[in-house]
């Protein structure tokens, strides 16, 4: 989890995943005041659940998280809009 202000990363911290419950992660992250989620890939339903919680979804990201977040706050990270169609993509959903 990153906290940013302007074009600076103020802090980052590991937040333990609360475990899988359908539709819960977007609510959990919204309660933590999350406004953007950056991912390599994500399914359509998950993207919609985040959007329903007013969390911007950026998919297609690659690279170390510090670099990706810096790209986002500098306005250089663009979502590919890709949608994962199956669970067995073995980490290649953002291709």
C-alpha positions as CSV (number, residue, x, y, z in Angstrom):
1,X,0.0,0.0,0.0
2,X,1.4,3.3,-1.0
3,X,0.6,6.8,0.3
4,X,1.4,9.6,-2.1
5,X,1.1,13.3,-2.2
6,X,1.7,15.3,-5.3
7,X,4.4,13.5,-7.2
8,X,6.1,12.0,-4.1
9,X,5.7,8.6,-2.4
10,X,5.3,9.4,1.3
11,X,5.3,5.9,2.6
12,X,4.6,2.3,1.6
13,X,3.6,-0.6,3.8
14,X,2.6,-4.2,3.5
15,X,-1.1,-4.8,4.3
16,X,-1.9,-8.4,4.9
17,X,-4.5,-9.8,2.5
18,X,-7.7,-10.4,4.5
19,X,-8.4,-13.6,2.7
20,X,-10.7,-14.5,-0.1
21,X,-14.4,-13.7,0.2
22,X,-16.2,-12.8,-3.1
23,X,-16.4,-9.1,-3.5
24,X,-14.7,-8.2,-0.2
25,X,-11.3,-7.0,-1.3
26,X,-12.6,-3.8,-3.0
27,X,-14.6,-3.0,0.1
28,X,-11.6,-3.7,2.4
29,X,-9.3,-1.5,0.3
30,X,-11.9,1.3,0.1
31,X,-12.1,1.3,3.9
32,X,-8.3,1.9,3.8
33,X,-9.0,5.0,1.6
34,X,-7.5,3.4,-1.5
35,X,-8.3,5.3,-4.7
36,X,-6.2,3.4,-7.3
37,X,-5.3,-0.3,-7.7
38,X,-2.5,-1.2,-10.1
39,X,-2.3,-4.7,-11.4
40,X,-0.6,-6.8,-14.0
41,X,-4.0,-8.3,-14.9
42,X,-7.5,-8.6,-13.5
43,X,-10.8,-10.1,-14.6
44,X,-13.8,-8.1,-15.7
45,X,-15.9,-8.8,-12.6
46,X,-13.1,-7.7,-10.3
47,X,-12.5,-4.6,-12.3
48,X,-16.2,-3.7,-12.0
49,X,-16.2,-4.4,-8.2
50,X,-13.3,-1.9,-7.8
51,X,-15.0,0.6,-10.0
52,X,-18.2,0.3,-7.9
53,X,-16.2,1.2,-4.9
54,X,-14.7,4.3,-6.7
55,X,-11.3,2.7,-7.0
56,X,-9.6,3.4,-10.3
57,X,-8.2,0.2,-11.9
58,X,-4.9,0.3,-13.8
59,X,-4.1,-3.0,-15.5
60,X,-1.1,-4.2,-17.6
61,X,1.5,-2.9,-15.2
62,X,5.0,-4.5,-15.3
63,X,8.0,-4.0,-13.1
64,X,9.0,-3.3,-9.5
65,X,6.2,-1.7,-7.5
66,X,8.1,1.4,-6.5
67,X,8.9,2.1,-10.2
68,X,5.3,1.5,-11.3
69,X,3.8,3.7,-8.6
70,X,6.3,6.5,-9.5
71,X,5.2,6.1,-13.2
72,X,1.6,6.5,-12.1
73,X,2.1,9.6,-10.0
74,X,4.2,11.1,-12.8
75,X,1.3,10.5,-15.2
76,X,3.3,8.0,-17.3
77,X,1.4,4.8,-16.4
78,X,-1.5,4.0,-18.7
79,X,-3.9,1.1,-18.2
80,X,-4.0,-1.3,-21.1
81,X,-7.6,-2.0,-20.3
82,X,-6.9,-5.8,-20.7
83,X,-9.3,-8.2,-19.1
84,X,-8.2,-11.7,-17.9
85,X,-10.6,-14.2,-19.2
86,X,-9.5,-17.3,-17.3
87,X,-7.9,-18.2,-14.0
88,X,-5.2,-20.4,-15.6
89,X,-3.3,-17.7,-17.3
90,X,-0.1,-18.4,-15.3
91,X,0.8,-14.7,-14.9
92,X,0.6,-13.8,-18.5
93,X,-2.7,-11.9,-18.4
94,X,-1.1,-8.6,-19.0
95,X,0.5,-9.7,-22.3
